[in-house]
Amino acid sequence: MKKNARPLSHRSLDCEETLNPIQSAGNLDTWANLLSRYFVPVEAHDGAHEDNVTKTTSRFFSGKLIGRRWSSKAMAQLSVNAHAVSRQSTLGDAEGPGYFKLAIQGAGRGIVMQDGKEAVLETGEFAFFDASRPYTVLFDDSSTSHILLFPRQLLHLPFDSADELSVMAFGQGKPLSRIVTSFSNECVDAMKHLGGPVARRLADNLIHLLGTVIANELYSGGSDLGDRHRKQQVMAYVEEHLEDPGLNPQAIAAAHFISVRSLHQLFENENQTIAATIRSLRLERCRMQLEDPSQDAVLLSSIAAQWGFADSAHFSRAFRQAYGATPSQWRAMR
């Protein structure tokens, strides 16, 4: 762990820590120690080459930090020369919950790299990433940025879903993204004059706003990622209710609070409709049961009824169309 660095703790009382709200550094080692005290343990580099980030101490470096730190979160405005910071290790479970870092680019350009992904941030753009695991953030020129560190559970979103959008640049083309950048600017300016409890509430509001932006990307219709998540939810529901004879597009749409038309639009680029998908899955379950010797005593009509086929003749026709043999022939061929 970096010298003087202490992992953030997560306590019910989010107390402010007594750190100087305005600090500066004249070399990279001092800067790394300062960032480690405010956020998580990191090392500072010259960042001259993205593909060869080597540790160095530059006499020309200068950095300034204006921020606040609480027991489970921290927020600061950074003003720096070109450099990079890297986290090489992973926070253990004993050190608290996983943490996200939100990086909002002011002047200059920032590049966030983690897990083979890369987000290039121009002025007004932002990205979030997992601060508990290795990462590198590169500033290739004099830059300003806002950094917010917080427990990832404060987003109130499924971890896997949020991870899909990590290390992705959110631009200024969407109203909600612009609100995040604008509100962050207001927060940093206000924190210079506000007391600790009120400043902490502002940081909490920014976290909630980020969660709203992520949720909008994940679950709203019209975005590729949102449609993909909705489709995954629909398919999980279908798998869970395959034995229900009432499973149909109308029931699925009602269960997900969308129209039948919207449901069909989710699957318009697939090879088959949602109704055909349900039928295929049910036939597959029947085929598996027919191939199981322990099920030989079960009547074909019972197998059909178990998987939502109320009419045995319809089941036989559908099965033959799918597999080229009737259910009884398939069982005999086994």
C-alpha positions as CSV (number, residue, x, y, z in Angstrom):
1,M,0.0,0.0,0.0
2,K,1.2,3.5,-0.8
3,K,2.9,5.3,2.1
4,N,0.4,7.4,4.2
5,A,-2.5,5.8,2.3
6,R,-5.5,4.5,4.3
7,P,-8.3,2.6,2.8
8,L,-11.7,4.2,3.0
9,S,-14.0,2.7,5.6
10,H,-17.8,2.4,5.3
11,R,-19.6,3.3,8.5
12,S,-23.1,4.3,9.1
13,L,-21.9,7.7,10.3
14,D,-20.1,9.2,7.3
15,C,-17.9,11.6,9.2
16,E,-15.7,14.2,7.5
17,E,-12.0,13.7,8.0
18,T,-9.7,16.5,8.9
19,L,-7.7,17.0,5.7
20,N,-6.7,20.4,4.4
21,P,-9.3,21.1,1.7
22,I,-6.7,22.9,-0.5
23,Q,-3.4,21.1,-1.1
24,S,-0.7,21.1,-3.8
25,A,2.3,19.0,-4.9
26,G,5.5,19.9,-6.7
27,N,6.5,16.4,-7.8
28,L,4.8,13.1,-8.6
29,D,5.7,11.3,-5.4
30,T,4.1,13.9,-3.3
31,W,1.1,14.0,-5.7
32,A,0.7,10.2,-5.4
33,N,0.7,10.4,-1.6
34,L,-1.9,13.2,-1.7
35,L,-4.2,11.2,-4.0
36,S,-3.8,8.1,-1.9
37,R,-4.8,9.9,1.2
38,Y,-8.0,11.3,-0.4
39,F,-9.0,8.4,-2.6
40,V,-7.3,4.9,-2.9
41,P,-3.6,4.0,-3.0
42,V,-2.1,4.9,-6.4
43,E,1.3,5.5,-8.0
44,A,2.1,8.5,-10.2
45,H,3.9,8.3,-13.5
46,D,5.1,10.7,-16.2
47,G,2.5,9.4,-18.6
48,A,4.6,10.3,-21.6
49,H,3.7,7.1,-23.5
50,E,0.5,5.2,-23.0
51,D,2.1,1.9,-23.9
52,N,5.1,2.5,-21.6
53,V,4.1,4.1,-18.4
54,T,7.2,4.2,-16.2
55,K,7.5,5.6,-12.7
56,T,9.4,8.8,-12.5
57,T,9.7,12.0,-10.5
58,S,9.4,15.2,-12.6
59,R,10.7,18.5,-11.2
60,F,8.4,20.2,-13.7
61,F,5.2,18.6,-12.3
62,S,2.7,20.6,-10.3
63,G,-0.7,19.6,-9.0
64,K,-3.4,21.2,-6.9
65,L,-6.4,19.5,-5.2
66,I,-9.4,21.2,-3.7
67,G,-11.8,18.8,-2.1
68,R,-13.4,17.1,0.9
69,R,-13.0,13.6,2.3
70,W,-15.5,11.6,4.4
71,S,-15.1,8.1,5.8
72,S,-16.7,6.4,2.8
73,K,-16.5,8.9,-0.1
74,A,-14.3,11.8,-1.3
75,M,-14.8,14.6,-3.9
76,A,-12.2,17.0,-5.3
77,Q,-11.2,19.2,-8.2
78,L,-7.8,18.5,-9.6
79,S,-5.6,20.8,-11.6
80,V,-2.5,19.1,-13.0
81,N,0.2,18.9,-15.6
82,A,0.5,16.0,-17.9
83,H,0.9,12.7,-16.0
84,A,-0.7,9.4,-15.2
85,V,-1.8,7.6,-12.1
86,S,-2.2,3.9,-11.7
87,R,-3.6,1.5,-9.2
88,Q,-1.7,-1.8,-9.3
89,S,-3.4,-3.9,-6.6
90,T,-7.0,-4.9,-5.6
91,L,-8.7,-3.8,-2.4
92,G,-9.6,-6.8,-0.3
93,D,-13.0,-7.5,1.1
94,A,-11.7,-6.7,4.6
95,E,-11.1,-3.1,3.4
96,G,-14.8,-2.4,2.7
97,P,-17.2,-2.6,-0.2
98,G,-16.2,-2.0,-3.8
99,Y,-15.7,1.6,-4.9
100,F,-16.4,3.5,-8.1
101,K,-14.6,6.6,-9.2
102,L,-16.4,9.2,-11.3
103,A,-14.1,11.3,-13.4
104,I,-15.5,14.4,-15.1
105,Q,-13.1,16.2,-17.5
106,G,-12.8,19.9,-17.3
107,A,-10.0,21.5,-19.4
108,G,-7.6,19.3,-21.4
109,R,-8.1,15.6,-22.1
110,G,-8.2,12.5,-19.9
111,I,-7.9,8.8,-20.7
112,V,-9.3,6.1,-18.4
113,M,-8.0,2.5,-18.9
114,Q,-9.2,-0.6,-17.2
115,D,-9.7,-4.3,-18.1
116,G,-8.7,-3.6,-21.7
117,K,-11.3,-0.9,-22.1
118,E,-10.5,2.8,-22.7
119,A,-12.5,5.9,-22.4
120,V,-11.2,9.2,-23.9
121,L,-12.7,12.2,-22.1
122,E,-12.8,15.6,-23.7
123,T,-14.1,18.7,-21.9
124,G,-17.5,18.1,-20.2
125,E,-17.4,14.3,-20.7
126,F,-17.2,11.8,-17.9
127,A,-16.8,8.1,-17.1
128,F,-16.9,5.9,-14.0
129,F,-14.8,2.9,-13.2
130,D,-14.0,0.4,-10.5
131,A,-11.5,2.1,-8.1
132,S,-11.1,-1.2,-6.1
133,R,-9.2,-2.9,-9.0
134,P,-6.2,-1.9,-11.1
135,Y,-6.6,1.0,-13.5
136,T,-4.7,3.9,-15.1
137,V,-5.8,7.4,-15.7
138,L,-3.7,9.5,-18.1
139,F,-3.7,13.3,-18.6
140,D,-1.7,14.1,-21.8
141,D,-1.7,17.8,-21.2
142,S,-2.4,20.4,-18.5
143,S,-5.9,19.4,-17.3
144,T,-8.6,20.0,-14.7
145,S,-11.0,17.4,-13.6
146,H,-13.6,16.5,-10.9
147,I,-13.1,13.2,-9.1
148,L,-15.8,11.5,-6.9
149,L,-15.1,8.3,-5.0
150,F,-18.0,6.4,-3.5
151,P,-19.2,2.9,-2.5
152,R,-20.7,1.4,-5.6
153,Q,-23.7,0.1,-3.7
154,L,-24.9,3.7,-3.4
155,L,-26.0,3.6,-7.1
156,H,-28.7,1.1,-6.1
157,L,-28.2,-0.8,-9.4
158,P,-27.2,-4.4,-10.1
159,F,-23.4,-4.7,-10.0
160,D,-23.2,-6.6,-13.3
161,S,-25.4,-4.0,-15.0
162,A,-23.4,-1.0,-13.8
163,D,-20.1,-2.8,-14.8
164,E,-21.3,-2.9,-18.4
165,L,-21.2,0.9,-18.6
166,S,-18.0,1.4,-16.7
167,V,-15.0,2.9,-18.6
168,M,-17.4,4.4,-21.2
169,A,-17.4,8.1,-22.1
170,F,-20.7,9.8,-21.4
171,G,-20.8,12.8,-23.8
172,Q,-22.7,16.1,-23.8
173,G,-25.1,15.0,-26.5
174,K,-27.7,13.8,-23.9
175,P,-29.5,16.1,-21.5
176,L,-28.9,13.9,-18.4
177,S,-25.2,13.7,-19.1
178,R,-25.1,17.5,-19.3
179,I,-26.8,17.8,-16.0
180,V,-24.2,15.6,-14.3
181,T,-21.4,17.9,-15.6
182,S,-23.2,21.1,-14.7
183,F,-24.1,19.9,-11.2
184,S,-20.6,18.7,-10.6
185,N,-19.3,22.2,-11.4
186,E,-21.8,23.7,-9.0
187,C,-20.9,21.1,-6.3
188,V,-17.2,21.8,-6.4
189,D,-17.7,25.6,-6.3
190,A,-20.1,25.3,-3.4
191,M,-17.9,22.9,-1.4
192,K,-15.3,25.6,-1.0
193,H,-17.7,27.6,1.3
194,L,-20.1,25.0,2.7
195,G,-19.9,23.1,6.0
196,G,-19.1,19.4,6.0
197,P,-22.7,17.9,6.4
198,V,-24.1,20.1,3.6
199,A,-21.1,19.4,1.3
200,R,-21.6,15.7,2.0
201,R,-25.3,15.9,1.0
202,L,-24.2,17.6,-2.3
203,A,-21.9,14.7,-3.0
204,D,-24.7,12.2,-2.3
205,N,-26.9,14.1,-4.7
206,L,-24.3,13.8,-7.4
207,I,-24.0,10.0,-6.8
208,H,-27.8,9.7,-7.1
209,L,-27.8,11.7,-10.3
210,L,-25.1,9.5,-11.8
211,G,-27.3,6.5,-10.9
212,T,-30.2,8.0,-12.7
213,V,-28.0,8.5,-15.8
214,I,-26.8,4.9,-15.7
215,A,-30.3,3.5,-15.1
216,N,-31.6,5.5,-18.1
217,E,-28.9,3.9,-20.3
218,L,-29.6,0.5,-18.9
219,Y,-33.4,0.3,-18.9
220,S,-34.9,3.0,-21.1
221,G,-36.2,1.9,-24.5
222,G,-34.5,3.2,-27.6
223,S,-30.9,2.6,-26.5
224,D,-29.1,-0.6,-27.6
225,L,-28.0,-1.4,-24.1
226,G,-31.4,-0.7,-22.7
227,D,-33.1,-2.9,-25.2
228,R,-30.5,-5.7,-24.6
229,H,-31.2,-5.6,-20.8
230,R,-35.0,-5.6,-21.4
231,K,-34.7,-8.5,-23.7
232,Q,-32.6,-10.4,-21.1
233,Q,-35.3,-9.7,-18.6
234,V,-38.0,-11.0,-20.9
235,M,-36.1,-14.2,-21.7
236,A,-35.4,-14.9,-18.1
237,Y,-39.2,-14.5,-17.4
238,V,-40.0,-16.8,-20.3
239,E,-37.6,-19.5,-19.1
240,E,-39.2,-19.2,-15.6
241,H,-42.8,-19.5,-16.9
242,L,-42.5,-22.0,-19.7
243,E,-44.8,-24.5,-18.0
244,D,-47.5,-21.9,-17.7
245,P,-50.1,-22.4,-20.5
246,G,-51.0,-18.7,-20.1
247,L,-47.5,-17.6,-21.2
248,N,-48.0,-15.4,-24.3
249,P,-46.9,-12.0,-25.6
250,Q,-49.8,-10.3,-23.8
251,A,-48.9,-11.8,-20.4
252,I,-45.1,-11.0,-20.9
253,A,-45.8,-7.4,-21.9
254,A,-48.0,-6.9,-18.9
255,A,-45.4,-8.4,-16.6
256,H,-42.8,-6.0,-17.8
257,F,-45.1,-2.9,-18.0
258,I,-44.7,-2.5,-21.8
259,S,-47.0,-2.7,-24.7
260,V,-47.3,-5.8,-26.9
261,R,-46.0,-3.7,-29.8
262,S,-42.9,-2.7,-27.8
263,L,-42.3,-6.3,-26.9
264,H,-42.4,-7.3,-30.6
265,Q,-40.1,-4.5,-31.4
266,L,-37.5,-5.9,-29.0
267,F,-37.4,-9.1,-31.1
268,E,-37.8,-7.6,-34.6
269,N,-34.1,-8.2,-35.4
270,E,-34.2,-11.8,-34.2
271,N,-34.7,-14.8,-36.4
272,Q,-38.1,-15.5,-34.8
273,T,-40.9,-13.7,-32.9
274,I,-41.3,-14.0,-29.2
275,A,-44.2,-16.4,-29.7
276,A,-42.1,-18.6,-31.9
277,T,-39.3,-18.4,-29.3
278,I,-41.6,-19.7,-26.6
279,R,-42.8,-22.6,-28.8
280,S,-39.2,-23.5,-29.6
281,L,-38.2,-23.6,-26.0
282,R,-41.2,-25.7,-25.0
283,L,-40.5,-28.2,-27.8
284,E,-36.9,-28.4,-26.6
285,R,-38.0,-29.2,-23.1
286,C,-40.3,-31.9,-24.5
287,R,-37.6,-33.4,-26.6
288,M,-35.3,-33.6,-23.6
289,Q,-38.0,-35.4,-21.6
290,L,-38.6,-37.8,-24.5
291,E,-35.0,-38.7,-24.6
292,D,-34.9,-39.5,-20.8
293,P,-35.4,-43.3,-20.2
294,S,-36.8,-42.5,-16.8
295,Q,-39.7,-40.7,-18.4
296,D,-40.8,-43.6,-20.6
297,A,-43.9,-44.2,-18.5
298,V,-45.1,-40.6,-18.8
299,L,-47.9,-40.2,-21.4
300,L,-47.1,-38.0,-24.4
301,S,-50.2,-35.9,-23.6
302,S,-48.9,-35.4,-20.1
303,I,-45.5,-34.2,-21.4
304,A,-47.3,-31.9,-23.8
305,A,-49.5,-30.4,-21.1
306,Q,-46.6,-30.0,-18.7
307,W,-44.9,-27.7,-21.2
308,G,-47.9,-25.6,-22.1
309,F,-49.3,-27.5,-25.1
310,A,-53.0,-27.9,-24.3
311,D,-53.8,-29.8,-27.5
312,S,-51.9,-33.0,-28.1
313,A,-52.5,-33.0,-31.8
314,H,-51.1,-29.5,-32.1
315,F,-48.1,-30.6,-30.0
316,S,-47.5,-33.6,-32.3
317,R,-47.6,-31.4,-35.5
318,A,-45.3,-28.7,-34.0
319,F,-42.8,-31.4,-32.8
320,R,-42.7,-33.1,-36.2
321,Q,-42.2,-29.7,-37.9
322,A,-39.3,-28.9,-35.6
323,Y,-37.6,-32.3,-35.5
324,G,-38.8,-34.3,-38.5
325,A,-40.5,-37.0,-36.4
326,T,-43.5,-37.3,-34.2
327,P,-43.0,-37.4,-30.4
328,S,-43.7,-41.2,-30.3
329,Q,-41.3,-41.8,-33.2
330,W,-38.6,-39.7,-31.4
331,R,-39.0,-41.6,-28.2
332,A,-38.8,-44.9,-30.1
333,M,-35.7,-43.8,-32.1
334,R,-33.8,-43.1,-28.9
